[in-house]
Amino acid sequence: MQEEIKSTVQTEASDHNSAPELKGLSFDIEARIPGQLGRAGTIHTPHGDIKTPAFMCVGTHGEVRFLSMDDLHSIYAQAMLSNGYHLRNKSYEIAKNGGLAKWSGWNGPTLTDSGGFQVMSLGSGIGKVVSMEREKEVTNAPKKDRLAIVTEDGIHFHDPFTDQDDFIGPKESMDIQNRIGADIHMAFDELTSLADSYEYNVEALARTERWAQISLEEHKKHRDDLGYRQSLYGVLQGGRWEDLRRSTARKLGAMDFDGYGLGGAFLKSDLHNILRWCNEELPEGKPRHLLGLSRPDDILIGSENGADTFDCVAPTREARHGRIYTKYGYINIEKFANSDQLLDEGCDCPVCKAGWTRGQLRDWLKSQDPEDRARYFNLASIHNLRFTLRLTEEIRQAILDGRFEEYKKEFMSNYYGHSPKGAAKPE
């Protein structure tokens, strides 16, 4: 069956190769933050525009957990990020159904990650989230215990979900992503961990740069297969070292990528420097995506230092665990039994506008009824995503109005002024 679908896609590709060249991604810069690298702009894709700075909602498997596509539209989401690793076994089905935007029902701009993070987490044993705060505590798993082994050709790994051995390299990642057919793809890279040495980062970065060239060559072969131009971002690694970051930014910046992904494991305190090192070297006229970060201060730092788009699972994951974002920091919803307060006074999300209270959501979260808990997961996720989306909208408007510094100071004072970690106290 897969061979039949593959043949169909290849036949369609040969038809498209003889057609006029398709128009892909473009980027317009509309305003800049004076004295900084930050800017507001618009990314044009085959499935719509993305006004930047912007947050991309994470729909790992082609859908955001507990949210419908109507829910995403109701909170003014602009784009959805899905994952090539998790969708790789469905990629032929997705291609047959017209690509990710159509197959998922989202019908808007989409991006796929290469899967490099997922195989790194299998290899290092660090888990699903890379720490930005505990450098001394981070250690890699012994090689004998790892589920993934890095080679020059790619990464051999044992998939714990299918219990099968598998392999992904730059060619395989591009084949998967071209079939999935997002508007924007990420080149295949090796993500190192905080426990890796400078010497290993030099080795891994050289490998990532070789894979970037292969990714680019393979991507161009099939970027028009689904009838619209798919675009490719190069991914910058280099850990926390300035010489590696600037060097790879110059190398990848000279290559024919449509934009750039800013990745890697580093300490939170290094974020502004790493972004500055990369973005001072990268071409100004191409968009840059900061991978996997969504804390409000991270988005503000990212926007100030030249990142245009962001993604992270945190808003929905934290919502499911009871952490609700508010203007005055986050709250733990479990502490608000019988509360008639809204989640966040003045919030424009559908949950707050409908009048649902903290006490009601707390009761649904604590309920033993699966339907009540699903209702909580839906409403809490909607609220946290709208909070994050609104933050990027407000940053954009502040840049356009020439008042970014004023906005940043006010937001930080409100959100982080109630406790060192930004947690609002129960009233």
C-alpha positions in Angstrom: 0.0 0.0 0.0 2.8 2.4 0.9 4.6 1.7 -2.4 1.3 2.5 -4.3 1.0 5.8 -2.4 4.6 6.6 -2.9 4.3 6.0 -6.6 1.3 8.3 -6.8 3.2 11.1 -5.0 6.2 10.6 -7.3 4.0 10.7 -10.4 2.4 13.9 -9.2 5.9 15.3 -8.5 7.0 14.7 -12.1 3.9 16.6 -13.3 4.7 19.5 -11.0 8.3 19.6 -12.1 7.2 20.5 -15.6 4.8 23.2 -14.3 5.7 26.9 -13.7 7.7 27.4 -10.5 5.6 27.8 -7.5 5.9 30.7 -5.1 7.0 29.9 -1.6 7.7 31.7 1.6 8.5 35.4 1.8 9.0 37.8 4.7 8.4 41.5 5.0 9.8 43.6 7.9 7.4 46.4 8.9 9.1 47.9 12.0 12.1 47.5 14.2 13.0 48.0 17.8 15.4 50.9 17.9 18.9 49.8 18.9 17.9 46.1 19.1 17.6 43.2 16.7 13.9 42.8 17.2 11.3 43.5 14.5 7.7 43.1 13.5 6.8 41.7 10.1 4.7 39.3 8.1 5.6 35.8 6.8 3.7 34.9 3.7 3.1 31.2 3.2 1.0 29.2 0.7 -1.7 28.7 3.4 -1.8 32.2 4.7 0.1 35.0 6.5 1.8 35.0 9.9 2.0 38.4 11.6 5.2 38.4 13.7 6.2 38.2 16.4 3.9 35.1 16.6 3.4 32.0 18.7 2.8 28.7 16.9 0.4 26.4 18.7 1.9 22.9 19.0 -0.2 20.1 17.5 2.4 17.3 17.7 0.3 14.8 15.9 -1.5 17.3 13.7 -3.9 18.4 16.4 -3.6 20.4 19.6 -4.6 18.1 22.5 -8.2 18.6 23.8 -8.8 21.5 21.3 -10.7 21.5 18.0 -9.7 23.5 15.0 -12.6 25.8 15.7 -11.1 26.4 19.2 -7.8 27.4 17.6 -9.5 29.8 15.3 -11.5 31.2 18.2 -8.3 32.3 20.0 -6.8 33.8 16.8 -4.1 31.2 16.4 -2.1 31.9 13.2 -0.1 28.7 12.7 0.3 25.2 14.0 3.6 23.3 14.5 3.6 19.5 14.2 6.4 16.9 14.5 7.9 14.9 11.7 9.1 12.2 14.2 5.6 11.6 15.5 3.9 11.9 12.1 6.4 9.9 10.1 4.3 6.7 10.0 1.3 8.7 8.8 3.2 10.7 6.2 2.0 8.7 3.2 -1.6 9.1 4.3 -1.0 12.8 4.8 0.5 13.3 1.4 -2.4 11.4 -0.2 -4.8 13.8 1.5 -3.2 16.9 0.2 -0.7 17.8 3.0 -0.8 18.7 6.6 -3.0 21.8 6.5 -5.7 20.0 4.6 -5.4 16.6 6.2 -5.5 18.1 9.8 -8.4 20.4 9.0 -6.4 23.4 10.2 -6.2 24.9 6.7 -3.7 27.5 7.8 0.1 28.0 8.0 2.0 25.0 9.3 5.5 24.1 10.4 7.1 20.7 11.1 10.1 20.0 13.3 12.6 17.5 12.0 12.4 15.1 14.9 16.0 15.9 16.0 14.9 16.8 19.5 12.9 13.6 20.0 15.8 11.4 19.0 18.2 13.4 21.1 16.0 12.9 24.1 16.1 9.2 23.5 19.8 9.3 23.1 20.8 11.4 26.1 18.1 10.1 28.4 17.3 13.6 29.5 13.6 13.3 28.8 11.0 15.4 27.0 12.1 18.8 28.2 15.6 20.3 28.0 16.6 22.0 31.2 17.7 25.6 31.0 18.4 26.0 34.7 20.4 23.0 36.1 23.7 22.7 34.3 25.5 20.8 37.0 22.7 18.2 37.6 22.4 17.3 33.9 24.1 14.0 32.9 23.8 11.9 29.8 22.6 8.4 30.0 25.4 5.7 29.6 25.7 4.6 26.0 24.6 1.1 26.8 21.3 2.5 28.2 20.5 4.8 25.3 17.7 4.2 22.8 19.4 6.3 20.1 22.9 6.2 18.6 24.3 9.1 16.5 26.3 8.2 13.4 27.6 10.3 10.5 24.6 9.2 8.4 21.9 9.9 10.9 20.5 8.5 14.1 19.6 4.8 14.8 17.1 4.5 17.5 14.6 2.1 19.1 11.1 3.5 19.1 9.5 2.9 22.5 6.0 3.5 21.0 6.3 0.8 18.3 9.0 -1.3 19.9 10.8 -1.3 16.6 14.3 -0.3 15.5 14.3 2.7 13.2 16.6 5.2 11.5 16.3 8.9 10.6 19.0 10.9 8.8 18.7 14.2 6.9 17.4 12.4 3.7 14.8 10.5 5.6 13.7 13.5 7.6 13.3 15.5 4.4 11.4 12.7 2.7 9.0 12.5 5.7 8.5 16.3 6.0 8.0 16.7 2.2 5.2 14.1 2.4 3.7 15.7 5.4 3.8 18.9 3.4 3.9 21.7 6.0 4.6 25.2 4.7 7.9 25.3 6.7 10.2 22.4 7.5 13.3 22.2 9.7 16.6 20.8 8.5 17.7 17.7 10.4 20.2 18.5 13.2 21.8 17.0 16.2 20.8 18.6 19.4 23.4 18.3 22.1 22.7 18.5 25.8 24.0 20.7 28.6 26.1 17.8 29.7 28.1 17.7 26.4 31.5 19.2 26.3 32.8 21.9 24.0 34.8 19.3 22.1 31.7 17.2 21.4 29.7 20.3 20.4 32.4 21.0 17.8 32.0 17.5 16.4 28.2 17.6 16.5 28.0 21.0 14.9 30.1 19.9 12.0 27.8 17.0 11.6 24.7 19.3 11.8 26.2 21.5 9.1 26.8 18.6 6.8 23.3 17.4 7.4 22.0 20.9 6.7 23.5 20.8 3.1 22.0 17.3 2.6 18.7 18.5 3.9 18.7 21.4 1.5 19.5 19.3 -1.5 16.9 16.6 -0.6 14.2 19.2 0.2 14.5 20.9 -3.2 13.8 17.6 -5.0 10.3 17.3 -3.6 9.3 20.7 -2.2 6.6 21.1 -4.9 5.2 17.6 -4.8 1.9 18.5 -3.2 1.1 21.4 -5.5 2.5 24.3 -3.4 6.0 25.4 -2.5 7.3 24.0 0.8 10.0 26.0 2.5 13.0 24.9 4.6 14.7 26.5 7.6 18.3 25.7 8.6 18.7 24.9 12.3 21.5 26.5 14.3 23.2 24.6 17.1 26.5 25.3 18.9 25.5 25.1 22.6 26.4 28.1 24.7 29.7 29.0 22.9 29.9 32.3 21.0 32.5 31.1 18.5 30.4 28.1 17.5 27.2 30.1 17.3 28.6 32.9 15.2 30.5 30.4 12.9 27.5 28.2 12.1 25.2 31.3 11.7 27.6 32.6 9.0 27.8 29.2 7.3 24.1 28.5 7.3 23.3 32.1 6.5 25.2 31.8 3.3 23.2 28.7 2.2 19.9 28.9 0.4 17.5 28.4 3.3 14.2 30.2 3.5 14.6 31.0 7.2 16.3 29.7 10.3 15.5 27.7 13.5 17.3 28.8 16.6 17.8 25.7 18.7 20.0 24.1 21.3 20.4 23.4 25.0 21.7 26.3 27.0 21.2 28.0 30.3 18.3 30.5 30.6 20.7 33.2 31.5 22.5 32.8 28.2 19.4 33.2 26.0 19.8 36.8 25.0 23.5 36.4 24.2 22.9 33.3 22.1 20.1 35.0 20.1 22.3 38.1 19.6 25.3 36.1 18.4 23.2 34.1 15.9 21.0 37.0 14.7 23.8 39.5 14.2 25.2 37.0 11.7 22.1 35.7 9.9 20.5 37.4 6.9 18.2 40.1 8.2 15.5 39.5 5.5 14.7 35.9 6.5 12.5 34.8 9.4 13.9 33.2 12.5 12.0 30.7 14.7 13.0 30.1 18.4 12.4 26.5 19.0 10.6 25.2 22.1 10.4 28.3 24.4 7.2 30.1 25.6 7.8 31.6 29.0 6.7 35.2 28.8 10.2 36.5 29.6 11.7 34.2 27.0 9.3 35.5 24.4 10.1 39.1 25.3 13.8 38.4 25.2 13.4 36.5 21.9 11.4 39.3 20.3 13.9 41.9 21.4 16.8 39.9 20.0 15.5 39.1 16.6 13.3 36.0 16.9 10.1 36.2 14.9 8.2 33.1 15.8 8.0 30.8 18.8 6.6 27.4 19.8 6.3 25.3 23.0 4.1 22.6 24.5 4.2 24.4 27.9 0.9 26.4 27.7 -1.2 23.4 27.2 0.9 21.0 29.2 0.9 23.3 32.2 -2.8 23.9 31.8 -3.4 20.2 32.2 -1.5 20.2 35.4 -3.4 23.1 36.9 -1.1 26.1 36.1 -3.2 28.9 34.7 -1.6 32.1 33.3 -2.8 35.5 34.4 -1.7 39.1 33.9 -0.2 39.0 37.4 1.6 35.7 37.1 0.4 32.1 37.0 -1.9 30.5 39.6 -2.4 26.9 40.8 -6.1 26.3 40.0 -6.3 23.6 42.7 -6.0 26.4 45.4 -9.2 28.1 44.3 -12.0 25.9 45.6 -15.3 27.8 45.6 -13.8 30.8 44.0 -16.1 33.0 41.8 -13.2 34.8 40.2 -12.5 34.6 36.5 -9.3 33.0 35.5 -7.9 36.4 34.5 -9.8 39.6 34.8 -9.9 41.5 31.5 -8.8 38.4 29.5 -10.4 38.2 26.0 -10.3 34.4 25.7 -13.6 32.5 25.1 -13.4 31.0 28.6 -13.1 34.2 30.5 -15.6 35.9 28.2 -18.1 33.1 28.9 -17.7 33.7 32.7 -16.3 30.4 33.8 -14.8 30.8 37.2 -11.6 29.5 38.9 -13.8 27.4 41.3 -15.7 25.8 38.4 -12.5 24.8 36.6 -10.9 23.6 39.8 -13.9 21.3 40.4 -13.7 19.8 36.9 -10.0 19.2 37.3 -10.5 17.4 40.6 -13.6 15.4 39.3 -13.4 11.7 38.9 -15.7 12.0 35.8 -13.6 11.8 32.6 -16.0 14.2 30.8 -15.5 16.8 33.5 -11.7 16.5 33.3 -11.8 16.7 29.5 -13.9 19.9 29.8 -11.3 21.3 32.2 -8.4 20.4 29.8 -10.2 22.0 26.9 -11.0 25.3 28.7 -7.7 25.6 30.6 -5.7 25.0 27.4 -7.8 27.5 25.4 -7.1 30.1 28.1 -3.3 29.5 28.4 -2.9 29.5 24.6 -4.8 32.7 24.2 -2.7 34.3 26.9 0.5 33.4 25.0 -0.9 34.4 21.6 -2.1 37.7 23.0 1.4 38.3 24.4 2.9 38.1 21.0 0.1 40.2 19.5 0.8 42.9 22.1 4.6 42.8 21.5 4.0 43.2 17.8 1.7 46.2 18.3 4.2 47.7 20.7 7.0 47.4 18.1 4.8 48.9 15.5 3.9 51.8 17.9 7.5 52.3 18.9 6.9 51.5 22.6 8.4 48.1 23.0 10.6 49.0 26.0 7.6 50.6 27.8 5.5 47.5 27.1 8.2 45.1 28.2 8.7 47.0 31.5 5.0 47.1 32.3 4.4 43.4 31.4 7.4 42.2 33.4 6.4 44.3 36.4 2.8 42.8 36.4 3.7 39.2 35.6 6.8 38.7 37.6 6.2 41.3 40.3 4.2 39.0 42.6 6.9 36.4 43.3 10.3 35.6 41.9 8.8 32.8 39.8 5.9 34.8 38.5 3.2 33.0 40.6 0.2 35.1 41.6 -0.9 34.6 45.2 -4.5 33.4 45.9 -6.7 36.3 47.0 
